Amino acid sequence: MKKIFTLVILLALLVLPGMAQRRSIPMDSTVTTKHEVTILGKRVPYTATTGTQPVWDEDGKPIAGLYYTYYERSDVKDHAARPLIISFNGGPGSASVWMHIAYTGPRLLNIDDEGYPTQPYGIQENPYSLLDMADIVYVNPVNTGYSRMADGVDKDKMKAKFFGVNADIQYLAEWLNTFVTRKERWTSPKYLIGESYGTTRVSGLALALQDMEWMYLNGVILVSPTDLGIDRSGPVDAALRLPYFAATAWYHKQLPPELQQKDLTEVLPEVEDFTINQLIPAISRGGFLEENQKQAIAAKMARYSGLSEQSILQHNLVVPTNFYWKELLRNQSFTVGRLDSRYKGIDRETAGERPDFNAELTAWLHAFTPAINMYLREELNYKTDVKYNMFGPVYPWDDSNNQAGENLRQAMAENPYLHVMIQSGYYDGACDYFNAKYSMWQLDPSGKLKDRLSWKGYRSGHMMYLRREDLKTGTNDIRVFIRASLPKKGQPAKY
């Protein structure tokens, strides 16, 4: 008997360590909790459901589990007319954490009023959450958050199914069909909101949901949009960044006094006009631009950007953004942030052509990572040893045949109910506000859809909502957008 007992112990010592070291997420699971939040002064009860839902292959076999968090107001009996917001972030390898706990969700991470990290880390109520007027689901694509491929699948082979512009759209469209069916939300007005690369994702999904899943939307909200596959190469690409340079220079008080004393929104139209009517034609002429014209253009660019005429001429009027982030405050030994140029960084050397690191992203990870790990585990009761991927491995990513902007235009043309709103931060240097305007202008060359397209600007960066004032304004703009895009009862979807 003693020998048998000893054998069992030895087997346990051999087997259990291997079992304990294996970390995985179930493909299909839910954890439900009850909560309340005060939004715009009114108490709102809600149910939070967090967990995983499978992605199936053509044979019905689970090949991945997508982690999501779904908030549903619990004192509403009939959800048929209640909007459903489907939320994605970007990357493309980014989790849905950013808008989840800093913009639209019922809980808000602890940061100061300008968006900088504070301690102690934690979560508070979001008094501007959209949950009072709409239910919300935050979706994490494969390898983001807790979403993972299934055990036993050939992960290298599966990359082609998940990691690419069009593959991403295709599997997410089918996943959303299942989600909407499970939650019985087919009759609800539906809205997609995406941030950064998430705007490429939701623009493509707008058409894929209509054409592949027969699911029609009322609205798409693009927060800090990418180029959406809309061409702007050459002189256009080089010129469009100048208004962002002007906004950044204004913020850091690097403009001439006569411009600096004006409000930002008074300065920018002048810069935009110069960009469209003078800078693009000048850069288009390249080395054949007359020298006196080149000097005049460089002088104007210096006036609007905070850079010297010499540095602009040395770049032949085409100033790289990396250089700008390094150069603007070089004399103060600071760099400015890529995603939000309000943030300052310190490099090893003042010399150089680009910053050592992204000051803003470092600050955001500092604030968000403890908050989301605490919140999911301690408040939503989702417990796992799997790492929450703020940014997950999704590369190589197939960027070919990116038709997101055209897909969105086609979706709007097919669906008279569909409206689009763009939200941009003036200090975003990665997906800058003027490029977002340009995308809106180019989205529909016919001009027949422009009454359903709108743009809003905010005095912050890529995640404009991190600034408290912009959180309040941005969520209010979404409320207005949703109300305006809900058709009157019985109003037909027709031209």
N, C-alpha and C positions, 0 to 999 in steps of 0.2 A: 504493500500500500504506500509506504514511504517513497519507494522508487517511482511509482506512478505519479504521486504528488509532485515529486521533484521534476519529473518529465514535463508535467503540465506547466510548472513555473518556468522552466527553461523555454518551452514553446512560447509562452506568453511574453517572455523577455525578448525573444527573437521577432515575434509577429507584431506586438503592440507598438513598438517604436515606429515601425513602418506605417502602421495605421495612423498613429498620432501625427506623423509628419505630413500625411496626405491632406491637402486642403482643397475643398471643392464646394461648389454652390449647387443646390438642387435646381433642376431645370424648371420646375413648376412648384411654386410655393407662395404662401401669403401669410402676413402677420397684420392683424387689424387692431387699431387702438382708437379711443375716443378722446376728443379734445374740444377746447373752445378758444376763441380769439376775438379781441375787440378790433373791429375794422371801421374806420371813420366814425368812431364813437358808439357803434352798435355791437352787441355781443353776438357772435356767430358760432354755433356748434357745428362740428364736422367730424367725419370719420377719415382716418388715414389708413390706407392699405398699401403696404410695401412688400415687395417680394419679386418673384421671377415668373416669366411666361416664356414658353419655348419658341424657338424658331425651328420649323420642320423642313426637311428636304422633300423632294418630289415623291418619295415613297412613304411619307408620313413619319419619318424617324426624326426625333429631336437631335439637332446638331448644335444648338446653342441655347442658352437661357439669358434673356434680357431682364436686367434689374430695373424696376420702375417704382415710383411712389405716386399714389393716386389719392387726391383729396376730394371729398364729396361732402357738400353741405348736408347736414343730417336733419334739419327741420323743414326740408322741402319734400313734399309728398310726390309731386309730379315733376319728373326731370325731363319731360318731353320738350319743353320750351326753354330749358335751362342750357346756356352755352357750355360747351366742353372745350377747354384749351389744352392743346397737345404741345409740349415744350421740349425743345432740343437745344443743346449747346453745340460747340464747334470743334475746333482742333485740326483735323477731323477726329482726333483721338481723345477729346475732352469729355469728361463726365458731365451730367446735367446739374451739377452742384451749384453753378454760379447764379443762374436765375432762380433756382430752387430756394436757396436760403439768403438771397440778397435782393430779389426783385418782386416776383409775383406770388410766392408761396406765403403761408400763414406764419412762418417763423423766419426770423432775421438774425444774422450773425452779429456779434458785438464788434463794431468798428466805430470810429469817430464820425462826425458829420461830413467830413470830406472823403471818407472811405479808407483811412489809414488803420492798420492793426492796433488793437488795444488789448490789454490784459486786465483782469483774467479773461480767458477765452470763454465763449459761451453763446447762448441763443436767447433771443427775446421775442416778444410778439411783434408782428409786422402790421402796423396800423393802416397800411396802404395796400395790403394784399388784395388780389382780385377774387378771392374765394367767396366774398359776399355775393358776387354777381355771376360767377362761373365756377364750375368744377375744373380741376387741373390735374393732368398727369405729366410727370417728368420721366423721360425715357432715356436710358443709357445704351447706346449701340455696343456691339461686341467689343470686349476688352476695355470698356470704360466703366467706371464705378465698380459694381460687383458683377457685371455682365461678362460671361465667359463662354467659350466653345465647350461642347459636351465632352466628357471623358470618353476616350476611345476613338474619337474621330481623327483623321489625318489633318492636323492643324495647318501644315504647309499647303495641302491641297485645298483646304477650306478658305484660305486667304482670298482667293479669287471670288468667293461667294459673298465676302463681307467688306473687303478693303478696296473700295474704288467708288468713284462718283455715282455710277449707275447701279453697281451691285448694292451699294448702301441703300439707295432709294428703293430698289426692287424688294429686298427682304423686309425693310421697315414698313413698306406699304402693306404687305401681307400680314405682318405682325400687328399692325394697327387695326386691320379688319377683324382679327381674332379678339383683340382687346375690346373694341367697340361692341362686338357681339357678346362677349362674356359679361360686360358691364351694362348691357342693354341700353346703349346710347345712340342707336341708329337714328332716332328721331330728333336728337339734339342738334342745334346749330353748332358747327364745329369750326375751330380756329387753330391754325398752326402758328407757333412762334419759334423763331430760331435766332440764335446769336452767332455772329462771326461765320465759321464754316457751316454752322447750323442754318444760315440763310440759304446757302447752296442746297442743303439737304431739304429744307421745307419748300423751296421753290420747285425742286424736282418732284417732291412728294405731292404737291398740289395737283399736278397733272397725272402722276401715277395712281393716286387714289381715285381720281375720276375715271381714268381709262382702264385701269387694271382691277380695281376693287369696287367701282361704281359708287364711290363715296364722294359726295359733293360738299364743298366748304363754303363758309360765309366770309372768311377772312384769313389773310396771311400777314403776319407782323415780322418784319425784318429788322433785327437789332444789330447795328454795326455790320452792315452787309459786306460780303466779298464782292468780287467783280461779276459774279453770277455767270461766268463764261462769256460775258459781253466784251468784244474786242476793244482795246484802247491802246494798242501798241504804238511805239514810236513817239512822235512829238506830243500826242495827246496824253499819253501816260506820263511823260516827263513834265508837262505843264500843269496837270490837274492837281499836283501836290502843293502848289504854291499857296492856295488859300489856307490849307492846314498849317503851313509854315507861318503864315501871318497870324493865325489864331494863337499858336504857341508863343510866338514872339510877343504878342500883346499880353498874354498871361504873365510872361516873365519880364515885362516892362522893357523890352528891347527895341521898340519901335520909336520913330522920331516923335517929339513931344506933341506935334499937331495931330498925329494919329493916336498916340497913347491916351490923350485926354478924351477921345471919343469912346463910346461904348463899343464892345466887340461887334455887336450886330449892325453898327453903323459903319465899321471899318470893312467888314468882309464883302459886302456887295461891290465896293470899289475894286477890291482885289479880284473878285470873281469876274467882273467885267473886263479887267485888264488881261486876265488869264485866257478868256475865250476869244477876245477880239484882237489882242496884240501878241501875247506870248506864244500861243500855238502857231500862228502864222510865222513868227520869227524863228522858232526852233525848226519849223518845217523847211526853212531855207538853208539850214545847216551852215557849212563853211562859206556859202555864197551870200550870206547876209552882209550888207554893207557895214563897214567898221563903225561908222558913226551911229548906225541903227543898233548895232550890237551893244555899243557903250550905253546908249539910251535905255535899252531893255534891261541891261545889267544894273543900271542905276535904279530903275523902278523896282526890280526884284530885290535889290538890297534894301530899299525903303520899306518894302512889305515883309521881308523875311527876317530882318535882324542880322543878316550876314554882311560881310564886306563885299564891295564890288569886285575886288581882286579875286576873292575865293570863288565867286560866281563865274567870272570870266575864265578862271583856271579850269572850271568844269564845263566850259563851252555852253553855259546857260542851263545845263542839265545837272542839277544838284541831287546827289543820291540822299535818300532819307537817312541812311546810316551815318553819313558825314554830317548831316544837319543835327542829329541827336548828339553828336560829339562836339560840334563846332559852336553851337549857339551860346553856351555858357562856358566855353573853354577858358576864358579869362577869369572865371570864378572857380575853376577846377571842378566843375560839375558836368555831368551828362544829363540829358532829359530822357524820359521814358518813351518807349516805342508805342505801347498800347495806350498810354496816358501820359502826355508830356508835362503834366503838372508835377509828376514825380521826378526827383533828382537822384542821381547815382554818383558814386565816387569810384574812379578807375585807379589802377596801379600807377598809370602815367597819364599826365595831361595831354601828351602827344598822342598821335594815332588817328586812324580814319573811322573808327567805330567804337561804341561803348563796349566795355568788358562784359556787361550783363544787362538784363532788362530790369530796371529798378522797380517798375510797377508790378510785374508778374511775381517777382520775389516777395513783395509786400502782400500781394493777394494770396499767394500760397501760404504765407505766414498766418493770415487771418482765417482762411477758409478750411484748411486741412484739419486743424483740431476741431473746428466747429461741426463739420459734417460727420466726422467720425464719432464725436460725442452724441450728436443729435440722433443719428440713425440707430445707434446702439442703446442709448439711455432713454430717449423719449419715444421712438417708434418701435423699440424692442426687437430690432433685427440684429441678431447676434451671429457673428461668423468670424473665423480666423483668416478668411480670405482678405487680401489687401484691397482697400478702396482705391481704385486707380483714378487719381485726379487727371492724369494724362496716361493713356494706355498704349501698348505697342500695336499699331495699326499699319505699319509700313512693311513693304513698299505699298503706297497708295496709288491706285490707277486714276490719274487725272484726265485721261483721254476722253474725248467726246463730251465735254462739259457743256451741256445745253440748258443749264438751270434757268437762266433768264428767259430763253425762248419757251421753255416748258411752262414757266409761270404765265407768260403772255398768252400761250395757247389755252391754258386752264381758265384764264379770265375771259378769253373770247368765247369759250365753250359754256361758261357759267355766268350769266348776268348777275347772279347774287354775289359773286366773289369780289371782295375789296382788298386792297393792299396798302399797308402803312409802313413807312421806313422810319426808324429812329437812329440818330447818329449823335455821337459826342464830338464837339468841335476839336478836342485835344487828342483824338484818336489818330495815331500815325500809321497804324497797320491797315485799317479799313476806314480811310478818312472820309469826312462828311461830304466833301465836294465830289469825290468819286461816287459816293452813294447817290448824290443828286444826278450825276451824269448817267448812272445806271437807270435811274427812274426815267430820265429823258429818253434814253435809248431803248427802254423796255418795249415800248409800243411805238414804232415809227409812224404808224397811221394817225396817232393822236386821238383815236376814237375811244380809248380806254382811260384817258387822263382824268376824267371825273371820278374814277375809282382808285386813283393813286395819290398818295399824300406823303409828305416828308416832314419830320420834326427834328429840331436841333436842340442840344443840351450842352451846358457849360462844364462838361467833364469829358472822360475819355471813352475807351472801348466799352467798358462796363459803366455806362453813364449813370446807372441807378445806384452806384456806390456812394455818390454824393447825395446827402439826405434830401436836399431841395429837388434834385432831379429824380429821385425815387418817387417823391410825391407828385411831381409834374408828369413823369413818364407813365406811371400807373393811371393817372387821371386821363391822359391822352388815350391810353388803351381802352378805358371805360367809354369814353366818348366815341371812339372808333367802333367798338362792339355795338353800342346802341344804334349808331348810324347805319351799320351794315345789317341789322336785323330787319328783314322786310315786314311790312304790315301784314296782319293776318289776311290770308287769301291773295296776297300780291303775287302774281305769276312771275316766274323767271323767264322773261322774254324781252327781246329788243322791240 
